[in-house]
Amino acid sequence: MEMTNLSLASDSKGNYANCDGTLNRNGGDSGEVSVPLSRPGKKTAHVEGDELHRLRDRKFLLEDRKRLCALSLGTALLGILLMIIHYEICPYMYEPGTNTALFINCSISLSTGCLLIFIILFHHKDIMLFVIDQKQVDWRIAMSSHRVLVITVELLVCVIHPVGSYWEGGLHANSSSSPPLCIYKNQGGALMNMELLLSVLMFLRLYLVHRAILLHSKVLLSPSYRSIGSLNNINFNFRFVLKILMIKYPARTLLVFILFFWVTASWMLTLCERQNQATTGHMHTAMWLIAVTFLTVGYGDVVPNTSYGKVVCLFTGVTLKRGNQGVACTAMLVAVVTKTLTLNKGEKHLHFFMLDTQISNTIQHAAANVMRECWLLHRTKPGRPRGNRAEHRRHQRRLLDAITVCR
């Protein structure tokens, strides 16, 4: 009986469990191994599962943010297009205050409301993305003063749209020198100037273009660019994407920008000059004035007559009366743009490394195609069981193309 009690006592002394979930053997000697009571891979698997869920949620948020950006840009362009249609067909097809004018203006207001909703949802996704990247912190931490200011400015810019056409109005067509402009009988010229200002400021919504280009860029979506760029401390913003576009497609990028800017500024000038029935109220005359202004030629045969028209010309780069000063300003602008669009050392390293990688992959694929086409050429040789002259010629052509790529 004593021996049994001693053995039980020794067992109870030799094996006991710590409060940290481990089992110590041989009286808790520190030189012995501690055996955990729980499974060793359970906690690790739980952490990995949380990380996978976080990455999955981050992927969904990035896709939602890109989709909301596209919807925002489409809604903004729709509002601008409806505004242009209203001003172009209003003097000829209907009068202000009619049901058609009310329908078009309600459509502009509805598109503005949808745009504001999309902007708010976009920033909500951006804040949730910040929360996930920072390991589930409080969302109020992301609401810095800079972010609040950006959201407020975006909402103020996007809410701008003409609203005066909801009231009764008439047509102002005292002369046939240019298309008439819709103005209002009861409100006078003050409301007309306000309508023109709100209509011109609607083009500020085009800031969404640079966001859409950035989020839909292949540079931002490429894992190779992201991983190598992070090692070189490259900031993936619109400026970096624009530099890449200027290096890859310089003529195409400049042509699209110049044509878009030219047509937009010309129509804005046409709209502003219609109130005085001036010759610049025609689209072709406004395009000529914007062209000679932007190119710092300044013949002086056509000049803006209204205050808003002068502001538009000033925005496009009015040539000063002292000719050399205009050329100097243009040269300074070219120098600044050139410096802005030049890649730094890290960006050049990233870009040329990716080009070398693409070229080496192309050569490897071409070499593999040479080997494949040689085998297929031998297989389809006339006289063999599977010989076919048409297939033989087709593989010869592909072989020559692959050899050309390798060279």
Secondary structure, DSSP 4 states (H G I P E B T S, - for coil): -HHHHHHHHHHHHH-EE-TTSEEE-TTT-TTSPEEESS-THHHHHHHHHHHHHHHHHHHHHHHHHHHHHHHHHHHHHHHHHHHHHHHHHHHHH--TTSHHHHHHHHHHHHHHHHHHHHHHHHHHHHHHHHHHHTTS--HHHH--HHHHHHHHHHHHHHT----GGGS--EEE-S-SSS--EEE-TTT-HHHHHHHHHHHHHGGGGGGHHHHHHHHT-HHHH-HHHHHHHHHTT---SHHHHHHHHHHHSHHHHHHHHHHHHHHHHHHHHHHHHGGGT-GGGSHHHHHHHHHHHHTT---SSS---SHHHHHHHHHH-PPPSSHHHHHHHHHHHHHHHHHHTS--HHHHHHHHHHHHHHHHHHHHHHHHHHHHHHHHHHHT-TTSTT--HHHHHHHHHHHHHHHHHH-
